[in-house]
Amino acid sequence: MSFIELFILAVGLSMDAFAVSVCKGLSVRKAEVKECCLAGLYFGGFQALMPVIGYFLGVQFREYITGIDHWIAFVLLGLIGISMIREAGEREDESGEVCPTEGNPFAVREMLVLAVATSIDALAVGITLAFLNVNLLASVCFIGVTTFVLSAAGVRIGNIFGIRYKAKAGLAGGIILICMGLKILLEHLGILG
């Protein structure tokens, strides 16, 4: 996997976390550096951890499914992408959506739940990484750092601009993941060089 492909994958995976971070930015009167970094640490940490778990799950079964690994990557990335696009469409349809403002929006329990929820797709991507020629440590670090940066920026953007870009981020992330899955499939079928 090239650096450009890894970058595109990392950005695609981080779009859910970015969208939730925008919402978090809406829920505070003034987003300080502390809130931006906190969102980045939660979301970036889990986006780095989940592919590692998925990778080791995929390695356990690699010998049994090596002949169809490209189809598995295509289907998993495609399903995740379609889900993200569908969720983005549902967000667009909901008029007057407001992020909750009661309580502490950065409470540990809430942030843990959101971090796990936004990184489930990274678990599936980790399974596909087990079938590709990748440096796992470098890949997950890059995914984590990318998500950290985009999540921290998302809190600030949400605090400044509001929710209008939340659905568009999910749509973009879904399209990116579908394209990555299609590229993996086409490369393995010999259609792309």
Residue pairs with C-beta under 8 A, 6 or more apart in sequence:
1 9
1 132
1 133
1 134
1 139
5 180
5 183
6 134
6 139
6 142
6 143
7 142
7 146
8 176
8 179
8 180
9 125
9 143
9 176
9 177
9 180
10 142
10 143
10 146
10 147
11 146
11 150
11 173
11 176
12 81
12 172
12 173
12 174
12 176
12 177
12 180
13 47
13 119
13 121
13 122
13 125
13 143
13 146
13 147
13 173
13 177
14 43
14 47
14 143
14 146
14 147
14 150
14 151
14 173
15 84
15 150
15 169
15 170
15 172
15 173
15 174
15 176
16 84
16 118
16 121
16 170
16 173
17 39
17 43
17 44
17 47
17 115
17 118
17 119
17 147
17 150
17 151
17 154
18 150
18 151
18 153
18 154
18 169
18 173
19 91
19 154
19 166
19 167
19 169
19 170
20 43
20 114
20 118
20 151
20 154
21 39
21 43
21 150
21 151
21 152
21 153
21 154
21 155
21 158
22 154
22 155
22 157
22 158
22 163
22 165
22 166
22 169
23 99
23 158
23 163
23 166
24 35
24 39
24 99
24 105
24 106
24 154
24 155
24 158
25 31
25 35
25 154
25 155
25 156
25 157
25 158
25 159
25 160
26 98
26 99
26 101
26 158
26 159
26 162
26 163
27 99
27 100
27 101
27 105
28 35
28 105
28 106
28 155
28 159
30 159
31 155
31 156
31 158
31 159
35 106
35 155
36 152
36 153
36 155
36 156
37 152
38 106
38 111
39 106
39 111
39 151
39 152
39 154
39 155
40 147
40 148
40 149
40 151
40 152
41 148
42 111
42 112
42 114
42 115
42 151
43 114
43 115
43 118
43 119
43 147
43 148
43 151
44 144
44 145
44 146
44 147
44 148
44 149
44 151
45 115
45 144
45 148
46 115
46 116
46 118
46 119
46 122
47 118
47 119
47 122
47 143
47 144
47 147
48 140
48 141
48 143
48 144
48 147
49 119
49 140
49 144
50 119
50 120
50 122
50 123
50 126
51 122
51 123
51 125
51 126
51 129
51 136
51 139
51 140
51 143
52 126
52 136
52 140
53 123
53 126
54 122
54 123
54 124
54 125
54 126
54 127
54 128
54 129
54 130
55 126
55 127
55 129
55 130
55 136
56 126
56 130
57 126
57 127
57 130
58 126
58 127
58 128
58 129
58 130
58 131
59 130
62 69
62 130
62 131
65 72
65 131
66 131
69 128
69 131
69 188
70 131
70 184
70 185
70 187
70 188
70 189
71 185
72 127
72 128
72 131
73 128
73 131
73 132
73 181
73 184
73 185
74 181
74 182
74 184
74 185
75 181
76 124
76 125
76 127
76 128
76 181
77 124
77 125
77 128
77 177
77 178
77 180
77 181
77 184
78 177
78 178
78 181
78 182
79 124
80 121
80 124
80 125
80 174
80 177
81 173
81 174
81 175
81 176
81 177
81 178
81 179
81 181
82 174
82 178
83 121
83 174
84 121
84 170
84 171
84 173
84 174
84 177
85 170
85 171
85 174
85 175
85 178
86 174
87 170
88 167
88 168
88 169
88 170
88 171
88 174
89 167
89 171
91 97
91 166
91 167
91 170
92 167
97 163
98 163
99 105
99 158
99 163
104 110
121 177
122 143
125 177
126 140
128 184
129 136
129 139
132 184
154 169
157 165
158 166
183 192
186 192
187 193
